[in-house]
Amino acid sequence: MAIIELPGLSEIQQQICSDLSAGLAEQIARQGPMSFAEYMHRCLYEPGLGYYVNGLSKIGPSGDFITAPELSSDLAACVAAQTAEVLSLIGHGDVLEFGGGSGRLAVDVLRALDERQCLPHRYLLLDVSADLKQLQKELVNTELPPELASRVEWVDNFVDDFHGVAIANELFDAFPVERFSVNHGDVQQICVDYDERGFRLSEVENREITAHVQRLLAASKSDLPPDYHSEFCPVMAPWWASLSESFNTGLLIALDYGCERSRYYSPLRSSGSTRCFFQHTQHSDPLIYQGVQDITADVDFTAVAEAAVASQFALEGYTSMTQFMLSLGVIDHHKVQTDGMAEKERIAATGRLKQVLMPEEMGERFMVAGFSRNIDPVLRGFSAGDQSRLL
Ligand SMILES: C[S@@+](CC[C@H](N)C(=O)[O-])C[C@H]1O[C@@H](n2cnc3c(N)ncnc32)[C@H](O)[C@@H]1O
């Protein structure tokens, strides 16, 4: 296995990592191995220390990863086109964006909705990260005219009696996962243990997890190789059940890297998809750099659809990001946007769009799913290449 050299930690990063890992080690010493989902949850969300809440830079060149809305406003134009279709259908409503990152998608979607003369009543942003909320506020106030900026509000919880369109770009991939191994049909839960040599992964028998994994693997068409590793997200169903209590009418658009279950648990994906990002270097060791590196996993879109449907949402479509954007007119939009640009600028903008749109780049690694509540829409984003039958 190739050894990846990671950049070192700054003083503040070292402090966060050492405080968080001391707390994790102490709990493991007291209570025994910790489930991977709890470990990942604490690495990402431990108050004051976790990756999403510790105030260190995450997104963009100075952070650890770049997302599609940061690369090209063409994605926002397509999300806005889909949003406008639904806002027009229901007559009025809000937009609620989960996990808004730097605020780039919010700013570009609002601009595009303004151009379409289809502004929402409010554009609500819900994020767990205080520092990202601050970045969002700065971007909204510097880039949007007051008439648009005044529509943006920050909320801490799901919004009661919600009417409108909810957007979740790269939210579900931040949800903690439970990891497991399978050896000739024997399922073991992967936990995190700690001794004087440091953190290590350990296998633990857990009947509840075994039963759940056996149900998930029933979708896999061929035998799994020995020492097969994968993961599932235990908080997807509760998240949808909770959303369901406040979501009255409209559509939720989820965009993320991942795939349907039969592919997710394919024999070819024998190491699972849990991975870490630190300063734009991807690697597979979640047991280091606690709190200062991103830990993420692909999204099982079948699990998303099951959770949504169990919470009284209807699946409206499931397609690749490439197809979603093509159906919503990305090529025409890009042409209009780049028409008066200088050649160098135009080439750069087209290059960034290619990174989002081309199948071998983000285009087919990212999937888009739409879930409606109390409406029966015909959605342009899923009008071609709908793969709902695969879920
Ligand atoms: C991978 S980033 C994606 C950011 C943004 N959507 C983009 O595409 O640039 C994940 C975002 O979700 C937020 N987040 C993570 N877990 C969350 C949760 N449980 N509820 C709401 N926001 C969450 C993070 O703070 C961050 O803004």
The ligand as a MOL file (V3000), in Angstrom:
LIG
                    3D

  0  0  0     0  0            999 V3000
M  V30 BEGIN CTAB
M  V30 COUNTS 27 29 0 0 0
M  V30 BEGIN ATOM
M  V30 1 C -19.2500 18.9330 2.8000 0
M  V30 2 S -19.8140 20.4910 3.3710 0 CHG=1
M  V30 3 C -20.7970 20.9940 1.9770 0
M  V30 4 C -21.0010 22.4780 1.9530 0
M  V30 5 C -21.8780 23.0410 0.8330 0
M  V30 6 N -23.1690 22.3980 0.7490 0
M  V30 7 C -21.1620 22.9510 -0.4950 0
M  V30 8 O -21.5540 22.1290 -1.3130 0
M  V30 9 O -20.2020 23.7070 -0.6950 0 CHG=-1
M  V30 10 C -21.0160 19.9950 4.5740 0
M  V30 11 C -21.8190 21.1490 5.1290 0
M  V30 12 O -22.8610 20.6230 5.9510 0
M  V30 13 C -22.7860 21.1940 7.2520 0
M  V30 14 N -23.2720 20.1370 8.1370 0
M  V30 15 C -22.6430 19.0150 8.5020 0
M  V30 16 N -23.4830 18.2510 9.2240 0
M  V30 17 C -24.6530 18.9030 9.2980 0
M  V30 18 C -25.9090 18.6250 9.8980 0
M  V30 19 N -26.1110 17.4940 10.5780 0
M  V30 20 N -26.9220 19.5210 9.7490 0
M  V30 21 C -26.7210 20.6830 9.0550 0
M  V30 22 N -25.5530 20.9960 8.4740 0
M  V30 23 C -24.5450 20.1200 8.5990 0
M  V30 24 C -21.3420 21.5990 7.4090 0
M  V30 25 O -21.1250 22.5660 8.3820 0
M  V30 26 C -21.0480 22.1080 5.9950 0
M  V30 27 O -21.5580 23.4010 5.8080 0
M  V30 END ATOM
M  V30 BEGIN BOND
M  V30 1 1 1 2
M  V30 2 1 2 3
M  V30 3 1 2 10
M  V30 4 1 3 4
M  V30 5 1 4 5
M  V30 6 1 5 6
M  V30 7 1 5 7
M  V30 8 2 7 8
M  V30 9 1 7 9
M  V30 10 1 10 11
M  V30 11 1 11 12
M  V30 12 1 11 26
M  V30 13 1 12 13
M  V30 14 1 13 14
M  V30 15 1 13 24
M  V30 16 1 14 15
M  V30 17 1 14 23
M  V30 18 2 15 16
M  V30 19 1 16 17
M  V30 20 1 17 18
M  V30 21 2 17 23
M  V30 22 1 18 19
M  V30 23 2 18 20
M  V30 24 1 20 21
M  V30 25 2 21 22
M  V30 26 1 22 23
M  V30 27 1 24 25
M  V30 28 1 24 26
M  V30 29 1 26 27
M  V30 END BOND
M  V30 END CTAB
M  END
